Amino acid sequence: MSRRIKLVEQDQLLKKIAKLESMCDQLQSEMRYLDQLLVEVGFEEGLKTLKAAAIELIDKKKNPET
């Protein structure tokens, strides 16, 4: 493989990495914001509490007698 092709591939990989890092940053910001909103509406620990409540509801739906 020529040096020029390797440089092009490396450049493409660096661009993909930058795009993924940007997406990750955006998702982390959205998760922090959602967590904050959940705390404000009464989920004491935000996403953690919401997840636990959802699991509990699913369990009750699967096993209504317990």
SULFENVEN-V424731 format. One line per field, one symbol per residue. ss: DSSP state (H for helix, E for strand, C for the rest). phi: phi as a letter, one per 40 degrees, with the letter a starting at -180 (. if undefined). psi: psi as a letter, one per 30 degrees, with the letter a starting at -180 (. if undefined). Layout:
ss->???
phi->???
psi->???
//
This chain:
ss->CCHHHHHHHHHHHHHHHHHHHHHHHHHHHHHHHHHHHHHHCCCCCCHHHHHHHHHHHHHHHHCCCC
phi->.cccccccccccccccccccccccccccccccccdcccccchcdbgdcccccccccccccccbccc
psi->kleeeeeeeeeeeeeeeeeeeeeeeeeeeeeeeeeeeeefgfjegbeeeeeeeeeeeeeeeeiff.
//
